[in-house]
Amino acid sequence: MQGRAAERIVETAKEGAFDLIVIGSRGLGGIKGFVLGSISDRVADEAPCPVLIVKETASL
């Protein structure tokens, strides 16, 4: 599978009968996050089903 990650995830979700998408977020934020955008945000905006975004936590 090739293509942009968010687009491929949403396309796959539309083709299947999914109840939920679970996706991680590194929480880049700031300018880097703004310029690059967030895959998890795009998936949440475009997905045909609910999306659960799990934020990465700091290592102990």
Rosetta blueprint (number, residue, H / E / L):
1 M L
2 Q L
3 G L
4 R L
5 A H
6 A H
7 E H
8 R H
9 I H
10 V H
11 E H
12 T H
13 A H
14 K H
15 E H
16 G L
17 A L
18 F L
19 D L
20 L L
21 I E
22 V E
23 I E
24 G E
25 S E
26 R L
27 G L
28 L L
29 G L
30 G H
31 I H
32 K H
33 G H
34 F H
35 V H
36 L H
37 G L
38 S L
39 I H
40 S H
41 D H
42 R H
43 V H
44 A H
45 D H
46 E H
47 A L
48 P L
49 C L
50 P L
51 V E
52 L E
53 I E
54 V E
55 K E
56 E L
57 T L
58 A L
59 S L
60 L L
